[in-house]
Every structure is written in C-alpha cells, then in structure tokens.
C-alpha cells in the first residue's frame, strides 16, 4: 500500500492532476487503511517520516475534517519536502574531486 500511495502521488504529478484531486485520491486509500488495516497505515506513516506530533496536533485542531484528508495532506507535504531536500543537497559529479569519486 505504501508503494501504491507513492505511485498515486507520482502519477498525479505526471498527469498534472490538481492538488485537490491528489488529496482526494490519497484520502480514499488512507480511509480504507484506517478502517481495514490501521497497523499498515501506521507503518506507512512511519516509513514516510510523517511527524506523529504534527499529525496528532492537526487531527485535534481540525477534528471536523476527515482524518484521511488531513493525513493525505501531511503525506504530500512530506514527500514534497523530501524532493526539495534532495534537489538542494544533490551534488554535481563535476564538483567532486577525481580522487574522491567512486
């Protein structure tokens, strides 16, 4: 299911789906996990490095919003943070001394 969530996110970005469409699609999958396999959802959130504190605070603050939607938003935000971090920390091979290359 984690691979499915990542695949959904990647597919949506490739198709230039709206953010709302992506959130709705992910929320459906997350709601399924909430009802049918909560332990798997917890494992996915852990693997995706979703902050438990941030998630709990968001769920408390917006208790009138569907949990699946809130989790989907956090999941997307975290994936975008990872992409940005990788881009910022990527080193060009030409910037590395010849001696230090593998």
C-alpha angles and dihedrals in degrees: 000000000000089000088049092054092049091045091051091050093048093046092049091051091048091051092044091237115179118263089244091055091050092049091049093049094048092043090057091054092044092049088053089054093046090057102034110025113013093164090058090051091052090050091050092050090048092049091047088051095238110173110247091205092051092046094049092047092049093048090051095045095047101034089148091062121083110264092225091058093048092049090048090054092051091046092053093045091052093048090051090049090053092050091049092047092050091050092049093047098042112118123210111237089230090061091063119085114248090242092056097049119101 
